[in-house]
Amino acid sequence: MAKYIFVTGGVTSSLGKGIIAASLAKLLQARGFRVTIQKLDPYINVDPGTLNPYEHGECFVTEDGAETDLDLGHYERFLSIFTSQANNVTTGKIYQTVINKERAGDFLGKTVQVVPHITDEIKRRMTLLGKDDQFDIVITEIGGTVGDIESLPFIEAVRQLQWELPEEDVVVVHLTLIPYLRAAKELKTKPTQHSVKMLSETGVHPDVIVCRTEEPLNNDIKRKIALFCNVKVEAVIEAMDASTIYEVPLLMLNEKLDLYCMKKLGITEFAEPKLDKWIGFLDRLKYPKSKVTIGLIGKYIELQDAYKSILESFIHAGAMNDVKVQVVNIHSEYITQENVSEKLDGLDGLLVAPGFGHRGIEGKIFAVQYAREHGLPFFGICLGMQMAVIEFARNILGLKDAHSTEMDVNTSNAVINMMELQKKITMKGGTMRLGAYPCEIKKGTLAEKIYGTNMISERHRHRYEFNNDYYEQFESNGMVMSGKNPETGLVEIVELPSHPFFIGVQYHPELKSTVERPAPLFVSFIAAAKLHNEKKSAVKSHSLQDALI
């Protein structure tokens, strides 16, 4: 039977429960245990697929096509294992399941209540991943903050599991905040005491308290927290602010978080953690040999979490290339034909990001045109690829009204059109083309060089596709359709061989990039940006020498 670790949060949101959960999982995995993480979200939406990126950040898509919370991206990036639909559960899913059972008569006429029916379904989901001997330890992150009304059924389910399962099979880790008052030059433990008290009043007492802090916790403060929160001093873990989230596993290793959790779980046999690759990655990340500047053209740049996987993929690819990737956010809504040169000046590469709707579309097209005409390394993802297709159709093929039917249903040149299977769908949630699909790559293309193979599998999230009625017209004018779905003929990759680096993909390669396995497209894109930067520097150097002569 698997053992279970629950991670709760108190005092305030955004303390980093997902990073702490992922860091603990990484340490346990490095010691040889089979570990997975799941996220339980208290909101009533069935999944984040219909939520605005400004509302919830990025919607992370799993291999099996589930639209999930962005924390699952952190889990995959840290552990280099796939998550699935079972790894993200919302209140909406819980109630939907229970109500469907009630409608089917499964409760035999009984009154359906939060306890036991809702909590029973939560417990079933909490233990589902631990049932088939696939994992030794299942870590569950409980979303929200202790005291929230929405989180109460989840906390109650944890209480019941603490009572039902053997004592050595359940550990509760509570993440809290120790604020530093600069005027008084003091760390304050009272918020943590109140948070633990509130959690204990629900019947759940934490075994470990992880304290987010800007300043180090001395032994007196740790003893005070231990005394007033009724835990051992060694169970009070300091979680200092780090320069990068990828440092957190090493900070937790130093604090012995994994050792204490294993002790509480009755685990006495374990190996020393193997973290050589992780430490090597951190060294390259911290001590880059050069820098590149990448323009991220997006519609939701006000909220960084909207492009979380893309930004993390840049970090992975930058470390692989020994460069620091400086990302410049550029709002596509404010790019015009008149200012595009000014907006993109000084960049070493351009990534046009995914998105939905007509807002900011023309700005993206102008940005693509600039990159194509000026030899600037270009990478388009999903909508970014579609914008590359539209720009090429307008300015190379001469189809001036070329567009996507997503933005203009009346265009006479719909080079991007809704997929046939999507045309009869009216429900929005979970109905796009989602999850991993195969892609066959043409030999001798840039895509083949990048991947080193002719068959790949990548994750998707879209309703619109390249219109194959224009296939020959594009290819005969220089745009190569270098990747296609072998079953449907859907164009997955486009590229321009005449350009130093110009590639667009219908899928989302950022969703499979991890610390130990960076996405090949991102690695190659950053390598191209690095080369572009070096050539620019060489030209400047020669110009300076000529001026001196």
N, C-alpha and C positions, 0 to 999 in steps of 0.2 A: 504493500500500500504506500502511496505517496505521502509525503509530509507537506504541511501547508504553512506558509508565512503570509500574514496579512499586513499591509502597509496602510495606515490611516494618517490623516493630517489634521493639525489643529492651528489655532490662532488666526491664520489667514490662508488664502489660496495662493497658488503659484509659488509654493516653497520648493517644489521639485520632487514630489513623491515619485514621479515616473523615473527620474534620474537615480534616485536612491534605490528604488526597486530594481532598476536595470543594473546598477553597480553591484548590488548584493548578488544578483543573479550571475553576473559576470565572474565574481570571485568564487562562487560555489561551482560554476561551470569549470573554471580554471583548476579547481581541485578535483575534477573528475566526475562531478555529479551531473545527471541529466535534469536540466532545469528549463521551465517555461514561465512566462509571466502573462497574467490576464488583467484587464482593466474593467472595473465595474463602475459605470457612469450613472449618476442619479437623475439625469434629465429624462423627460418623458418621450422625446423624439426616439423613434425606433433605432435610428443610427444617424450619424452626422452628415449623411449624403445630401440631404436637402437644406442643410444649414449654410447660411452665408459665410464665406471665409472671414469676414470681419467679425462675425459672431463667435466662431469656434476655431478659427485657424484652418490648417490644412486637413483635408479628408484623406486619410491614409487607406490605400487599397491593398488587401492581402492577396496572396497567390490564388486563393479560391474565390476571389471576387467580392469579399465583404468590404463594405465602406465602414471604416472604423475611426476611432480616436487617434490623434497624431502621436500619442504616447506609444502606440504599437510600433511606430517607426523607430523610436528610441530602443525598444526591446530588440527589434531585429538588427539594428545597427550595432548594438552592444554584443549580442549573442551570436550573430551570424546564423540564425535559424529562422525558418518561416513561422509566422503566426497564422491564425485562421479565424473563421467566423466565431469559433468557440472562445477566442481570446478577448472578445469585447462584448460586454453585456450591458444593456441599458435598462432603466426602469420601464421604458416603452416596450422592450422585448419581453420583460418579465410579465407585465400586465397583459400584453397581447396573448402570450401563451396561456396564462391562467384564464382569461376571458374566453378564449377559444375552447378550452376544456370545459368551462362552465356551460357554454352554448351546446357542446356535444353531450352534456349530461354526465360527464365523468365524475362529478362530485356527488352523484346520487341524491340530488335535491337538498344537500346541506347548504347552509348559509356560507358564502365565500367571504373570507376575511383576510386582513393583512397577516395576522397570525392565526392559523398556521399556513394558509395556502400560499400567500405571496412569499413568505420567508422560506417555505419548503422549496419553492421553485428557485429562489436565490441560492439556497444551499445546494440544490441539484446542479446549478450552473457552476457554483464555486468549486465543486468536487469533480466535475465532469472530466477535466483533463487529467485527473489523477487516477482514473478508474482502470485504464487499459494497460498499466505497467509500462507506459511510454516514458514517464518522467519519475524521477526520484523526489523532486521538490517542485511544488507549484506555488509561485508567488502571486498574490492577488493585491492589486492596488485599488483601494476604495476611493472613488472620486469625491470631490467636494471637501468640506471642512466639518469636523465634528461639531455638532450643534445645529447643523442644517436640517430642516424638516425632511428634505428629500432623501438624506442619507440614513435616516433612522431605521428603515427596514433592513438595510444592508448591515448596519452595526448590530442589529438584533440577530441577524443570521449568523454573524461571527460569534456572538455570545452563545448561541445554541450549539454551534460546532465546537466551541471550546468545552462545552459540557458533554457533548455526545462522543467526541473522539478522545482517544488516549491523550493524557496531558503532554506527552513527549512528541505528539504529532502536530501541535499547533503553536505557532509563535506570532505574537502581535507586535509589530514595530510601529511606533507612533512618531511621526515627524512634526516638529514644532519649531517655534521661533524664539530666540533669545535676543531681544532688541538691545542695541547699544545706544544709550543716551549721551550724545556728544557733550551737551552742556554740563552734565554731571560726571562725565567720563566713567560711566558705570554700565555694566551688563545687567539686565533685569530678568529675573527668573519667574516673576509673578504670572505673566501670560501663559507660560508653560505649566505652572501649577494649576491654573484655572482650566486649561485645556485637558490636562490629565484627569482632573476632578470631574469635568463634564463627561469624559469618556467612561470613567469608572461608574458614574451614576447610571449609565446604560447597562451596566453589568459586565463590561469588557475592561479588563485592566491590562495595560501594555507591559510586555516583557522587556522591551528595549525602547529607549527614548533617544531619537536622533535630533540634535539641536542645530538648526541653521543659525549661523552667526557671522558677523563681520569681523569680530575680534576673538582671539583664542580663549577657550574656557580653562581657567586654572582649576586646580584640584579642589579648592574650597567651593567654587561654584558647582562643580560636578557632585561633590558630597551633599551640598544643599539641595540640588535637584533630586538626587537619589533619596535623601531623607524625606522630603516633602511629597515625593511622587511614589514612594514605596517600591523602589527598584534597587538593585545592586549598583554600586558606584561604577563597576565595569560595564554596566548596561547603559550608561549615559555616554552617548557618542557625539563627539564634536564634528560638525559638518561645516567647515569654513567655506566662504565663497572662493570659488576656483576660477582660474583664468580661462578654462575650457571645461565643458562637461566631461570630457574624456579623461580628466585628471581625477574625477570623483572616485572611480574604483580604487585607485591607489591610495587616496586619502582614507577611504573606508577600510582598506587593508591595514593601513597604519594604525587605525583606531580599533582594529580587531572586531569589526562588526560581524564578519562572517564566522569567526571563531566562537563568539558568544552565541550567535543563533544556532550553530551546530551543537554547542553544549546544551542549550535549552531543548533542542530536538533529540537529544540522546545519541548523537552521532559521534562515535569515538574513533573511527578509522577513516582517515582522509589523507590525501597527498598534499605536498606543497604546491601552491598555485603556480601554474605555467602561464606567465604573462610576458614572455620575451617579445612576441610580436606586438603586443599592446604597448609595451615600453618603447620599442623601436619606432612605432608610429608616433608616439608622443614626442620623442626626440626630434623627429623630422618636422613635426608640427611646430614645435617651439623654436627650432633653430633653422629656419629656411635660408636658402642661399641667395634667393632673389625674390622679386615680387611681380605679380601681374595684376592688372586692373580689369575687371569684368563688369560690363554693364548688364544689369538685370532689368529687362523691360517688362513691366507687369502692370496689373490693374489694382492690385491689393497691397501695394508696397508699404502702406501706413502700418500694417500689421505684419511683422516679420514671420510670425507663425504660419501665415498663409502660404509661404514658400519654404517651410521648414526642411523638407527632405532635399530640396535643391540646394539650400545653403549648407546643409551637412555634407552633401555630395561634393561640393566645392572644397570643403575641408579635407575630405578623404583624398580627392584627386590632387589637391595642392601638396599634401604630404608625400604622395607618390612621386611628384615631380620636383620635390625639394623647393617649392615656392610658397610664398604667402599669397593667398587669393584675396585681394581687396575687392569687395562687391560694392558697386555704385548702383543704388536703386534709382530707376528712372521711370516716372509715371507716364504710361503710354498716352494718357488722355491729354497731356500737355506737349506732346511732340507734334510739330507741324513741318511742312515741307521747307518753311523758311528757317526754322531753328534747329532742324535735325543735326546739321553739321556741328553746331555749337554744343548741343546736348551730348553728342557721342564723341566729341574730340578728346583725344588722349587715352581712349580705351585700347586694350589689347585683345579683347574678345567681346562678343555680344550674345547674350542668351535671351531669347524671347519666350516668356513663360506661358504656361497653360492658363486657361480662364474660360468664362462663359459670357455670352451676351455681347451687344454691339458697342458698349462704351469703350473708348480707347482703341478701337480696331484700326482706324486710319493711322494713328500714331505708330502702331506696331508695323504696319505695312511700310511706312516711311523709313523706319529703323532698319527693316530687312533690306530695302533698296539701298540704303547707305552702305550697309555691310557688304552687299554683293558688288556694288560699284567701286568700293574702295579697298577691296581685298582684305577686309577685316574678318577674322575667324568668326563664323556664325554657327549657332546651335539653336534649333527650334524644337520645342517639346509640345506635342498635342496641338493646341491652338497655334502655337508658334510655327509648327510645320505647315499648318493650313495657311497661315499668313504668308509664308514663303512661296507657297503655290499660287496664291492670289497675286502677289507682287510680280512673280515671273509671268503670269498670264497677262497682266495689264501692261507691263513694260517691255517684255520680250516678244510675247505672242501677239501683242496689239489688241487684246480683248479688253478694252477700256472699262467695261462695266462688269468684268469678272468679279465674282464674289462667292460667299457662302450663303446658302439658303437659311442658315441660322440668323444672319443679319439682314438679308434682303431676299424675301421669298419670291420676288418678281424679277430677279436678275435673269437676263437672257443667256448668261454664261455662268452657270452654277458649277464652277470647277470643284467646289466642295459642296457635297449634298448629304442630306440625311440618309443614314443606312436604311435599306429596305425593311429590315426586321424591326426598326424603330418607329416606322411611320404610323403604325396602328396603336402604339402605346400611348396611353393618356396619363397613367400614374407616374409620378416623378421619382419616388424613392426606390432605390435599388434596381432600376430598370435599364440603366445604361449598359453598354458593352463593358463588362467589368472582369478583372482578374487576368490571369496569365493565358496568353495565346502564342502559338508558334509563329515564327517568321523565317522564311527562306531567303537567304542573301545571295545576290548575284556574284559570280566569281569576278575577280579583278577590280572590285569596287573599293571605295574608301571604307565602307561598312565592313567588308570582309577583312580588310587589313586591321581594322579596330578590334573586331571580335575574334579573329583568327579561326573562324569556322563559318560554315554555310547554313547552319540551322541554330536558331536561338529561341528563347522563350522570354517574353517581357510582359509586364502588367499594363492594363488599359483602363481608361475611364472616359468614354466619349459616346456621342450619338451620331456624329458627322464624320464623313470620310472623303477621300479623294474620289472624284468622279471619273471612272475608267473610260468614259466616252472621249476624254481628252488625252488619254494615255499616249497615243502615237504622236500627237501634236507636241506634247511636252518633250518626249524623248528625242524627236527629230530636231528640236531646237536647243538641245544641250542639257536638259534636266533629266538625270537618270533616276528611274524608279528602282532603287537597288535592293529593296526588301519588300516581300509580299507574303501575305498569309497563304500557305499552300492549299488550303481548302476553298477559301472564298475569293481569292485574288485581290483582297483588300491591300492597297498600297500602305506599307508600314514605314518605309524609309525613302527619302528623296535626297539627292545630292548633286552638286555641280562640280564635275571633274576639272573644269577650267579655273576653279577658284582655289586659293591656298587651303581653305578648310570651310566647307559650307555643307551642313547636313541638317535635315529635319526629320523627326520621328513622330509617328502617331501615338506611340506608347509613352510610358513614363519610366525611363531608366533610373531616375532618382529613387524610386521606391525599393530598388534592390541593392542599392549601394550600402556597403558596410565598412567598418574600420579595416577588417581583414580582407574584404573583397570589394574594393572600390569599383563603381560602375565604369566599364571600359570606355564608354562614350565621353564621360566626364574627364577621365584621365587623358584621353587623346585630345579633347578640346582644350584643356589647360596646357598640354604640351604644345599645341598649335599657338596658343596665346603667348606662351613663353618664347617661342621662336619669333613670333611677330614683335614682341618687346625687344628681343636681342637685335633684330634687324633694324628697328627704329633707333636703338641706342648706337648701333654701328654707323648709321647714316648721320646722326647728330655729331658723333665723334669725328667723322670725316669732314663734315661741314665746318666744325670748329677748327680742325687742323688747317683746312683751306683758308679760313679767315685769318688765322695767325700767320700763315705764309704770305 
